[in-house]
Structure formats: structure tokens, C-alpha cells
Amino acid sequence: MTTSFPIKVPNSDSEPMELVSIMPVEELELHQRRSIESSHPSPAQAVDPAFESETTSPSTVKQQPETSNTASDAPSQPAVTELLAEVTPGTADNPLDRKALILLLVQHFSSSWGSRTAEFAVYLFLITLFPNSLLPASIFGFLTTGSAVVLSGWAGHQVDIRNNLQIVRFSIIAVKVSACGAYVGSLVLFYHLGTEEQLTRKWSTPLGAAMFALIVICGCIQNLSGVALSVAIERDWVSIIAQGSSEHLTLINTYMRRIDLLCKLLAPLFVSLLTSVTSNVIAAYCLCGVEAGCIIFELLWIDIVYRRFPSLQAAQAEKKAQVRHSRLASGVLGHLVNISRSYLRDSLSDWREFVQHPIFLSSVSISCLYFTVLSFDGTMISYLKSESYTDPFIAGMRGLNVVAGLLGTMAMPFLERKLGLVRAGNWSIWSEAICLLPVIISFYVGGGLPNAHGPAWKSALLFGGMMLSRIGLWAFDLCQLKELQLALASHPRRNAISALQYSLQNIADMLKYVLTMILSRPSQFRTAALTSFVSVVVGATTYLGYVRRERGHILHNHFGDKIPLLGRRRSD
């Protein structure tokens, strides 16, 4: 049986790399042996037998007709060596392009930093502008989350059908411009609220309502564009770049999650320092300028990444061929009509397929974790301030929680090696649920005076339990992300279906805002906390169903297998 290797051959400077096949392995090795026996020196190296299994995925390359398998059609020996050196990155002998990977991570850091600073700063500005009411902040959170719920599927569909570089460029521009718009709206409100009006904070004036509407609209655009960017980069590009390598997929996912956590830790501290040292107005000017300046650099970085990973160009060539075939089959006008008519049908079909897919239970479990007030968001910070915790103390506890999350990203690869991916997720999510038990206890015992946080041991239970739970939370987040990527790796509409998980997460997040609007008094926060804990337990229980579906059982029959961290690794 003969085997042909796909080799990249550039057609022109502007066209993506195409693939053709070359001489079979058996004939190539025979040719080498004959060259040695004839004492003819050859610059070619022996073909690595391991290379036989490293073929390019048919889903990410443009196939060409195979060439003749006769020896007379084979290329010369030096040409074979040069072509074999052009194997796409991602194999054991050809690691990932480090420069391109670094630039991808730098772009992700810039994007995540901007999103985290805008997320914290806008809420901070709204609380500063309207200190007597949490309603503006709740409306902002509800509407921005709701827009992502409704349109996440559409955003993922655009990633499926649009040019994979152009959709990333457009998303970057939309995220940055919308963030600048929110800062501009906040600046107008700061200037509009004069000395007399600052005492009452009336936001029902026409200008105040218009600027608040601008902030909300910009927040919706930023959230939706962020979903499209995340689907395109973290779901689509990363899977293509990894080229089926589980090690590379875990490596890139882990780096990106650590960057997310680092930005989550440092961005709020930076905003707080900026507003305390200067003022809210100067902080808004500075943040707006940084966002505007980062547009150029992010576009440059992402363009270099696209050029240095040929697999992305090959995937785009295949996508372009599929879209062209669809248009030729129905005509241009018919194609446009079909798009407008079939969007709803495709959305319903995607949801139906998503619900029937085995990964659905895993997606539901992580979505349940979003229905929680037990995180350092605006709602819990407002509660902690009502309990007389100081701002430096809250910032310090928030930082410790993020550090614990970073430990979770480091623990995930170890757990996967010891337990396997599915079981590592099971251990992680249940460890989060168990660590939240002391947090719930702290809300119902050891009550202090009104507007006082009570004894020190109560604070230890609250913040210690939350910090430990972050380890399991972020380890599970990485496990579930990899499960989703592997489950949909070969699916033709993987981006649209991946976006549906974002929709589930946003639904849970939106319900959280509904819960806090109903339970708006600080004395009712413990009820919201208990509801959040129940949601985490429901998510962990749902994941047990996913474990049983994937593995056929939940617990092993042998006692030695029940403590796999003490034994040898077992695969899923």
C-alpha cells in the first residue's frame, strides 16, 4: 500500500498555499537505498518513519488531484528534501511558529486588557454618576448581556461564512470603537452633571438619558463583537493552528486563559489607581486614548499571525471554495434571498443539533456557573461595601482570587495527564462546589451589627472559600473549552454551534442580573448567594450526566481506580 504526502506549493505571492502529493514513501526509501549502494552522495536525509502518520487534515487543506505514483514522475532527491522541510507547523518534528504564537498571545492580551478595563471602568463610572441607585448599572448589564444572548448565534454564523481574517479585523475595530463610544458618553455625563445636579444625580434629563443610551448601545456592540472575536480566535483559529495536536491545543488554551486571568487581576487595579491618582474624567480620557491607539497594533499583529500560519490560509481557501460553490449553485440573487430566508431555519437547526450533541450537557454545566453572584463583579462589590469592607481590602481579596484562578490553569494540564480530560473536568467542578460551602455558611452564621461584616472568622470563611473555589472553576473552564473544541473540530458549522454555548452562558448571566434586580437590598444578598450555590451544584450534577455518556460510568469498580492521582494515568 502506497502513501502520498501533502506538500505545500506556492502558486503566487497573493494566493494561499496549495497542496499536491509527491512520491510514495516506499518508492522514496527505495530510491535512497539505491543511491547509497551506488556510492552517489545525496544531500537528502532519510525520511522519518514517524512522518507517515503526520498528514494534513482534509478539513483544513485544499485537495488537489494526486500525481502519478511512478518513479519517473518523482521529483529529484534535493527537491524532496526541500519539500519535506515545508511541512506545516504542529507536528512533533515541526513545532508551532513561536514568533507567530507570541504575536497571537500579545494581540489576545491587548484585546483582553481593553475589554477588562472597559468592563470595570464603565460600571465604576455608572456607580459614581448614580450612587443612589443600582438601576442604571443593572439595566446596562441586563441589556448588554441580552443582546449577546439574542445575537451570539448570528455572530458565530458570520465567522463560518466570512473571510476568517476580515471578520477578525472587523471585530477588533468594532470592539475598540464601541469602547471609545462608552468612554465618550461617560465624559459627557461627567461634564453635564454640575455641582447642584451632582447632589441628586438625576439621570432622567434628555441629555443624560441620551448619553446613557449611548453607553448601553456601545456596550451591546462591544459585547457582541467580543463574542465574534472570541469565536474566531479562541474556537476557530486555535483549533486550526493546533492541527489536531492535543498538546498544542492545551498549550495555547492555557496561555490564553492565563492572559485572561492576568488582565482580570491587573486591569481593575489599574483603573482604580488611575481614578484615585487623577480623576474619573482624566481616567476616561486616558482609557479612550489607549483603546484608539491599540487598534493599529492589533490589526498589524493579527495580520502577521495570519500570514505566518499557512494552515489559516488553507482553511480560508476551503471556506471560500464552499461559499463559491453555494453561490454558483443558486445564483447571486438567489444566494442573497436564501441567506435572508434561511437564517432563522439555520438557527433553529443549529439549536436542535446542539441539544442533541453529546457536548450539550458539558455546555449546560459550565453555563450554570455563570448564574452566580459569588464573584467579584459589581453586585458583590456593592454588597461588600455595604458591609463596611474597605476598598483596599476588597481589591486585595479580588487579587488573591485571580491568583487562585491562575493556579487552576496550572493544575488543569496536570489533572488531564493523570485523570484524562473528562474526569479532570469532573474533579474540578465538584471541587468548586465543595469549596463554596463555607461561603454559604458565612452568610447565615456569625451576623454582626448593621453595616458591619462581623467577626474575622466569618470573613475567613467567605473569602477563603471563594479563593479556593477559583482553582476548580478555572481548571474546569479549560477542560470544558478543550472538550468543546475537540467535539466540534470536524463539524462544518462548528463556529455557529460554539456561539450557542456563549448564548447559554449569556442567558445565565442575564438571569443573574434579573435576580439582583429582584433582590436589590443588601440584606437579601444571602438569598442570591444561596441561589448561586444551588446553580453550581446543578451544573456539577449535569456534568455527571456528560461523564456517564462519554465513559459509560461515573465511578470505577476497583478502589485503586477511585484515587487515580495516586496511580498511573488512565485515558478516557
Number of C-alpha atoms within 10 A of each C-alpha: 5 9 15 17 21 23 21 20 14 12 10 8 7 7 11 21 19 19 20 16 19 22 23 18 18 12 16 18 14 10 14 18 13 11 14 11 9 9 9 10 9 11 10 15 12 11 15 9 9 10 15 12 10 18 15 19 14 11 16 20 23 20 15 11 8 14 13 13 16 10 12 9 11 18 14 10 17 13 13 18 16 11 16 20 12 12 19 22 18 23 20 13 13 12 12 18 15 10 12 19 16 13 18 23 19 18 21 24 19 19 23 21 21 21 23 20 22 27 21 18 25 22 18 19 21 21 18 14 20 19 15 12 13 18 15 18 20 21 15 22 22 22 17 21 24 21 20 29 23 15 18 29 27 20 25 25 24 17 26 22 17 15 17 23 21 12 20 24 18 14 22 24 21 21 27 26 19 24 28 24 20 25 27 19 22 25 19 15 22 18 9 14 17 11 9 8 11 15 12 13 18 14 18 10 9 9 13 20 14 15 22 22 15 19 23 25 19 24 26 23 21 29 24 26 25 24 23 31 26 20 27 24 20 17 22 23 19 19 24 23 23 21 22 17 15 13 12 20 20 19 13 19 20 22 15 21 20 22 20 20 23 19 23 21 22 16 22 22 19 14 21 22 13 17 18 11 11 11 12 21 18 14 21 26 14 14 20 21 13 14 24 15 12 18 19 12 13 22 17 14 18 23 18 15 21 17 14 17 19 20 25 23 23 23 22 21 21 17 22 16 13 13 16 13 12 13 16 12 11 13 13 13 10 13 16 13 12 13 12 10 11 12 14 12 10 16 17 12 13 20 17 11 13 19 16 11 12 16 22 18 22 25 26 21 26 25 22 24 27 23 26 22 25 20 16 18 13 19 21 17 18 15 19 20 16 17 18 13 17 11 13 11 11 16 17 13 17 23 21 19 25 25 18 22 26 23 18 26 27 17 17 25 21 13 21 21 15 19 24 18 21 24 21 24 29 22 16 26 28 22 19 27 22 17 20 28 17 17 26 22 15 20 19 12 10 14 13 12 8 11 15 14 19 17 11 10 11 21 17 14 20 20 20 19 22 26 25 21 26 27 27 29 24 27 29 27 20 24 29 22 19 21 18 21 21 16 14 20 19 14 12 12 16 23 25 26 27 24 27 27 24 22 23 21 24 24 22 23 24 23 18 23 24 16 19 19 16 11 15 19 12 17 13 13 19 19 15 20 20 21 17 23 25 17 21 26 20 17 25 27 17 19 25 22 18 24 21 13 14 14 13 10 13 15 12 10 9 8 9 12 16 12 12 16 15 10 12 13 15 14 12 12
